[in-house]
Amino acid sequence: MTTLYENLRLINPGVELPNAALAVTDGKVAAILPAGTVRPRADRTVDLTGKIIMPGFVDIHFHGCLGADFCDGTPEALERIGRGKAAEGVTTMVPTTLTIAETDLFRALEVARDYRRYPTGARLAGVHLEGPFLSSSCLGAQNPAHRRDPDPDLVERANRIVPVLKVTFAPELPGGIRFTRFLSERGIMPSGGHSAADYACFDEARQAGMKHLTHFCNMMTPLHHLRFGMVGGGLTADDVSVEIIADGIHLTAEMIRFIFRNKGVRGVMLITDAMCAAGMPDGEYSLGGLPVKVTEGRATLADGRTVAGSTLRFHRGVRFLQESTQLPLAELAYVTGFNQARSLGIPGAGELLPGNPADFVILDENLEIQETRIGGEKAADPK
């Protein structure tokens, strides 16, 4: 079965093709056809005049959406999340844990293992452990009751259940540099975050394999003219990628432009860090057992100051990035999935190439989602 999507604007990392066509056969990309090339025979033709096709988005850091949290540890919650992420244009997801009790953590991982076999929305490539190996002085909205120092055994046990692709931790904790090497040697991305590390510690961890920084500029040592910190390190280390939450709350548009000027599109990864209130009305919620209040889309702990994740939906972050940077979509396509997939070793994601899964999002000129397709099949309409 071949479907030909015709008369579209096709976006790939570094490439924009106007008046192009995309052929999909049996769930995979069969051909990308620039304007003027001969179109193959197809069983079905879809006219997408005025529409954009981009590779499906890849969200490697989020906790939930639509009232469900990954750490709820139920099949129903993860199925709801999978469908909700697909409605944001996310075709590959890496759900993220919190600093919670170990029994709750492993229950969530078992649910992830089962969902991965039979997904009902976005594909689950693996999981991201955010904690519990965090600095007590930089916990943010993480639960202090379950914080602990780096423990390779916990990661080994988790990885036997479902692939652990990334671990966020504070490298200055006891054994932090050894832990960095442990993760790197096993193909798990060490990511600095919730950390009070100084620049010297950052650089030692970088050399040991820490090549990501989690929700950049948030819950890490800031840039200071006398204390360079993790932010300074992230801005200047060419081999370190930084996650950004493009919601106007975690980073201003000016800071986003500054980050892109220093890192370039190959060094930045868009994430949402969304919690269960994403896609929901303002109100009272929880995150890792901590009460959260959402007011005008801003999620905070009870103190009203500590930001507790975000309510960002991925496609809204794409639009905020474009408005903030004025970069062409072909450049932002590195940031919306390509970089994440290459960094964490997720094959076939973030780029539309012949033979890759036909995972893509159809958008209008305002970057509103019209449809998401995973393996060529309709996964979600916008909610």
C-alpha positions in Angstrom: 0.0 0.0 0.0 1.6 3.3 -1.1 0.2 6.7 -0.2 1.5 9.8 -1.9 1.3 13.1 0.0 1.5 15.8 -2.7 1.9 19.6 -3.0 3.5 20.1 0.4 6.3 22.0 2.0 8.7 19.3 3.3 11.0 20.1 6.1 14.0 17.9 7.1 17.0 18.9 9.2 18.9 21.4 7.1 16.6 21.0 4.1 13.4 22.6 2.9 11.6 21.4 -0.3 8.7 23.5 -1.6 6.0 21.8 -3.7 7.4 18.4 -2.8 5.8 15.0 -2.3 6.3 12.2 0.2 5.7 8.6 -0.7 4.9 6.2 2.1 4.8 2.4 1.6 3.8 -0.1 4.3 4.6 2.3 7.1 8.0 3.5 5.9 9.2 6.4 3.9 9.5 5.2 0.3 10.7 8.4 -1.4 11.1 12.1 -1.0 10.3 13.9 -4.3 11.3 17.5 -5.0 9.2 19.7 -7.2 9.3 18.7 -10.9 10.3 15.0 -10.3 8.2 12.2 -11.6 5.7 10.9 -9.0 5.4 7.1 -8.5 2.2 5.2 -8.8 0.2 5.3 -5.6 -2.8 3.6 -4.2 -3.9 6.8 -2.6 -3.0 10.5 -3.1 -3.4 13.1 -0.5 -3.3 16.8 -1.5 -1.6 18.9 1.2 -1.5 22.2 -0.6 -0.5 24.9 1.9 0.6 22.4 4.5 4.0 21.5 6.0 5.3 18.0 6.8 8.1 17.7 9.4 9.7 14.7 11.0 7.8 13.7 14.1 9.0 15.5 17.2 11.1 13.7 19.9 10.5 14.7 23.5 13.2 13.3 25.8 12.2 15.1 29.0 8.6 15.3 30.2 6.6 13.8 33.0 3.0 13.7 31.8 0.1 15.5 30.2 -3.7 15.6 30.1 -4.0 14.8 33.8 -1.8 11.8 33.8 1.8 11.4 35.1 4.3 8.7 34.1 5.0 8.1 37.8 1.3 7.2 38.3 2.6 3.8 37.3 -0.6 2.6 35.6 -1.1 1.4 32.0 -4.1 3.8 31.7 -1.9 6.8 32.6 0.8 5.9 30.1 -1.7 5.2 27.3 -3.3 8.6 27.9 0.2 10.2 27.8 1.1 8.4 24.6 -2.0 9.6 22.8 -1.6 13.1 24.3 2.0 13.4 23.1 1.1 12.3 19.6 -1.5 15.1 19.6 1.4 17.5 20.1 3.3 16.1 17.1 5.6 13.9 19.2 6.1 10.5 17.6 8.9 9.3 19.8 8.9 9.9 23.6 11.3 9.3 26.5 9.1 9.7 29.6 10.8 11.0 32.6 10.7 9.8 36.2 10.8 11.9 39.4 12.5 11.6 42.7 10.0 9.2 44.2 9.9 6.0 46.3 11.8 3.1 44.7 8.7 0.9 44.6 6.8 3.6 42.8 9.7 4.1 40.4 10.0 0.5 39.4 6.2 0.1 39.0 6.4 3.0 36.4 9.3 1.3 34.6 7.4 -2.0 34.3 4.4 -0.1 32.8 6.8 1.5 30.4 8.2 -1.9 29.4 4.7 -3.1 28.6 3.7 0.0 26.7 6.9 -0.2 24.6 5.7 -3.6 23.3 2.2 -2.4 22.4 2.2 1.4 22.0 -1.1 3.3 21.7 0.4 6.6 20.7 3.9 8.0 20.5 6.6 5.3 20.4 8.5 4.8 23.7 12.2 4.6 23.0 13.3 4.3 26.6 13.1 6.3 29.8 14.9 9.2 31.4 15.7 9.0 35.1 15.5 12.6 36.5 16.9 11.9 40.0 16.9 10.7 42.6 20.6 11.6 42.5 20.2 15.3 42.9 21.7 18.1 45.0 19.6 18.9 48.1 20.2 22.6 47.5 18.9 22.4 43.9 15.9 20.1 44.2 13.4 22.5 42.8 10.1 20.6 42.6 11.7 17.2 43.3 10.6 15.4 46.5 13.4 15.7 49.2 12.2 12.6 51.0 13.6 10.3 48.3 16.8 12.1 47.3 19.9 10.0 47.4 23.5 9.9 46.2 24.4 8.2 42.9 23.7 4.5 42.9 24.8 2.4 39.9 22.9 -0.6 41.1 19.6 1.2 40.9 20.3 2.2 37.3 21.4 -1.4 36.4 18.2 -2.8 37.8 16.1 -0.1 36.0 17.9 -0.8 32.7 17.1 -4.5 32.9 13.4 -3.6 32.9 13.3 -0.9 30.2 16.1 0.9 28.3 17.4 3.8 30.4 18.6 6.3 27.8 19.5 9.2 30.0 20.1 10.0 33.7 19.9 13.5 35.2 22.1 13.8 38.3 24.3 16.2 40.2 28.0 15.3 39.4 29.3 17.0 42.5 27.7 14.4 44.8 29.8 11.6 46.3 30.9 9.3 43.6 29.5 11.6 40.9 32.4 11.4 38.5 32.7 7.6 38.8 28.9 7.5 38.2 29.4 9.6 35.1 31.9 7.1 33.7 29.6 4.2 34.7 26.7 5.6 32.7 28.8 6.6 29.7 30.4 3.1 29.5 26.9 1.6 29.3 25.7 3.9 26.6 23.4 5.8 28.9 23.7 9.6 28.5 24.9 11.3 31.7 23.1 14.7 32.0 24.0 17.4 34.6 21.0 19.0 36.4 19.6 19.9 39.8 23.2 20.6 40.5 25.4 23.0 42.5 28.5 22.0 40.7 31.1 24.6 40.0 32.8 24.9 36.6 35.7 22.7 37.5 33.4 19.9 38.5 31.3 20.4 35.4 34.4 20.1 33.2 35.7 17.0 35.0 32.3 15.4 34.5 32.2 16.5 30.8 35.5 14.8 30.3 34.1 11.7 32.0 31.2 11.6 29.5 28.5 14.1 30.7 27.4 15.5 27.3 23.9 16.8 28.2 22.6 19.5 30.6 19.1 19.2 31.8 16.6 22.1 31.4 19.4 24.4 30.8 19.8 27.4 33.1 17.2 26.1 35.6 18.4 24.4 38.8 22.1 24.7 38.1 24.9 27.1 38.9 24.4 30.3 36.9 26.9 32.2 34.8 28.8 34.8 36.9 31.8 36.8 35.9 33.8 35.3 38.8 32.1 31.9 39.0 31.5 30.5 35.5 29.3 27.6 36.7 27.4 25.0 34.7 25.6 27.5 32.6 29.0 29.0 31.5 30.3 25.5 30.8 27.2 24.6 28.8 27.5 27.7 26.7 31.1 27.2 25.8 31.6 23.4 25.6 31.1 22.4 22.0 30.6 18.7 22.9 27.8 19.4 25.4 24.1 19.7 24.3 21.6 21.7 26.3 17.9 21.1 26.8 15.7 24.2 26.6 12.1 24.6 27.7 10.7 27.2 25.2 7.7 28.4 27.1 8.7 32.0 28.1 8.7 31.0 31.8 11.8 28.9 32.1 13.8 31.0 29.6 13.1 34.4 28.1 13.2 34.9 24.3 16.4 37.0 24.7 18.1 34.1 26.6 17.0 31.6 24.0 18.5 33.8 21.2 21.7 34.0 23.3 21.9 30.2 23.7 21.4 29.6 20.0 24.1 32.2 19.2 26.6 30.3 21.3 25.5 26.7 20.7 24.1 26.7 17.2 21.2 24.5 16.1 23.2 21.3 16.5 23.8 22.0 20.3 20.2 22.6 21.4 17.3 20.2 22.1 13.8 21.3 22.7 12.0 19.6 25.6 8.7 20.3 27.4 9.4 19.1 30.9 5.7 18.9 31.0 3.8 17.7 34.0 0.3 16.3 34.2 -1.4 19.7 33.8 -0.2 20.1 30.2 -3.3 20.4 28.1 -5.5 20.9 31.2 -7.1 23.9 32.8 -5.6 25.9 35.6 -6.1 24.3 39.0 -4.6 22.1 41.7 -2.3 19.2 40.7 0.6 17.2 42.1 4.1 16.3 40.9 6.0 13.5 42.6 3.8 13.8 45.6 4.2 17.5 46.0 1.2 19.8 45.6 1.3 22.1 42.5 -0.9 25.0 41.5 -1.3 26.1 37.9 -2.2 29.7 37.3 -2.3 31.1 33.7 -0.4 28.0 32.6 2.5 28.5 35.1 3.0 25.5 37.4 4.5 26.2 40.8 4.8 24.6 44.2 2.7 25.9 47.1 5.1 28.7 47.7 4.1 30.3 44.4 7.7 30.8 43.4 9.3 27.4 42.7 8.5 26.4 39.2 7.2 22.8 39.0 7.8 21.6 35.5 5.8 23.1 32.7 2.4 22.9 31.0 4.1 23.3 27.6 2.9 21.2 24.6 5.6 20.4 22.2 4.2 22.1 19.1 3.7 25.3 21.1 7.4 25.2 22.0 8.3 24.9 18.3 6.3 28.0 17.5 7.8 29.9 20.5 11.3 29.0 19.2 10.6 30.2 15.7 9.1 33.5 17.0 12.0 34.0 19.4 14.9 33.1 17.0 13.4 33.8 13.5 15.3 30.7 12.3 13.9 28.7 9.4 12.0 25.5 10.2 14.7 23.5 8.4 17.2 24.7 11.0 14.8 24.2 13.9 14.2 20.6 12.7 17.6 19.7 14.3 16.3 21.0 17.6 12.9 19.3 17.5 14.1 15.7 17.1 17.2 15.1 15.1 19.7 16.1 17.9 17.7 14.1 20.5 17.6 11.0 18.4 21.3 11.1 17.4 22.4 11.9 20.9 20.5 9.1 22.6 20.9 6.6 19.8 17.2 6.4 18.7 17.3 4.9 15.2 15.0 6.2 12.5 13.7 9.2 14.5 14.0 12.9 13.8 14.6 12.7 10.0 12.5 11.6 7.0 14.7 9.3 4.9 13.8 6.4 2.6 13.6 3.3 4.8 12.9 5.2 8.0 9.6 4.8 9.8 7.0 7.2 8.3 6.7 9.2 11.6 5.7 12.7 10.7 3.6 15.7 11.7 1.4 17.7 9.3 1.2 21.4 10.2 -0.4 24.5 8.8 1.5 27.7 8.1 0.9 28.9 11.7 2.5 25.6 13.0 -0.8 24.3 14.2 -1.0 20.5 14.1 -3.4 19.1 11.5 -2.4 15.4 12.0 0.3 13.2 13.4 1.2 9.9 11.6 3.3 7.1 13.2 4.4 4.3 10.9 2.2 5.9 8.3 -0.9 5.5 10.4 -3.0 8.3 11.8 -2.0 8.6 15.4 -3.8 11.7 16.6 -5.7 14.8 15.7 -5.0 18.0 17.6 -6.7 18.3 21.0 
